[in-house]
Amino acid sequence: MRDLDKALDDIVTIRAHIAAGTAFCGYGPAAVAATAAFALIAAIAQHLWLDEPTSHPVTFFAGWLATALVAVGIIGVEMRARSRRHHSGLADAMVRQAAEQFLPAGATGAFLAVVMLQKAPETVWMLPGLWQLLVGLGLFASARSLPRIVALTGVWYFVAGACVLILTSESHALSPWLMGLPFIIGQLLMAALLHLATEALDADG
């Protein structure tokens, strides 16, 4: 029995090593582009119906948190389906690896939101820029398992986050567009780069 357990552990370890060295094909251009559409809807809705977002930070960030959860759900469903189609037996290991690579950035963003809203509300103006920086860092962390060209999206988010922090450093104002536009552009850019990478992979195959 002990030998069987060791053999099973060895198989899991081997599969993890293979997954680590395999390009992840789970992110689909269509799902990523759809998340940009949801970000646009959220920005328009807050622009039209949320007067003075700076005076209602909880409502402002709750709207964006809901948008992020919808986006994660859309990407997650397609990621699982594409992984089973492209990676077959390695699908679960590939999905788990992709989630683990992005999890630290996502958890940090959630932690910052809770702490800043509850303990330091005067600092919440920094949260949109910090979230964008963290998305960039998450993409850089995932770069080794994604097509190289997708790393450009990480660069975009890092630059966008820095610019948003600079632009809001004096006014300390919350803006649906300074939150939304970087994500709209970033997700569309990522979708386009994934499409190009998929076409290149199909051509090589």
VENBELWO-V416711 format. One record per pair of residues at least 24 apart in sequence whose C-alpha atoms are under 6 Angstrom apart, sorted by the first residue. I is the first residue (numbers start at 1). J is the second residue. D is the distance in Angstrom with one decimal. If there is no record, write none. Layout:
i:I j:J d:D
i:I j:J d:D
This chain:
i:19 j:94 d:5.6
i:23 j:145 d:4.8
i:23 j:146 d:5.6
i:24 j:145 d:5.4
i:24 j:146 d:5.5
i:26 j:79 d:4.3
i:26 j:82 d:5.0
i:26 j:83 d:4.8
i:27 j:79 d:5.3
i:29 j:191 d:4.2
i:29 j:194 d:5.7
i:29 j:195 d:5.7
i:31 j:75 d:5.5
i:32 j:187 d:5.9
i:32 j:191 d:5.5
i:33 j:187 d:6.0
i:33 j:188 d:5.3
i:33 j:191 d:5.5
i:35 j:71 d:5.1
i:36 j:184 d:4.4
i:36 j:187 d:5.4
i:39 j:180 d:5.7
i:39 j:184 d:5.9
i:43 j:176 d:4.9
i:43 j:177 d:5.9
i:43 j:180 d:5.5
i:53 j:174 d:5.7
i:54 j:173 d:5.5
i:54 j:174 d:5.0
i:101 j:141 d:5.8
i:101 j:142 d:5.5
i:102 j:138 d:4.9
i:105 j:134 d:5.4
i:105 j:138 d:5.4
i:125 j:172 d:5.1
i:125 j:173 d:6.0
i:125 j:174 d:5.8
i:128 j:179 d:5.5
i:129 j:161 d:4.1
i:129 j:164 d:5.2
i:129 j:165 d:5.2
i:132 j:157 d:5.4
i:132 j:161 d:4.8
i:133 j:157 d:5.9
i:133 j:158 d:4.7
i:133 j:161 d:5.0
i:150 j:193 d:5.8
i:153 j:190 d:5.7
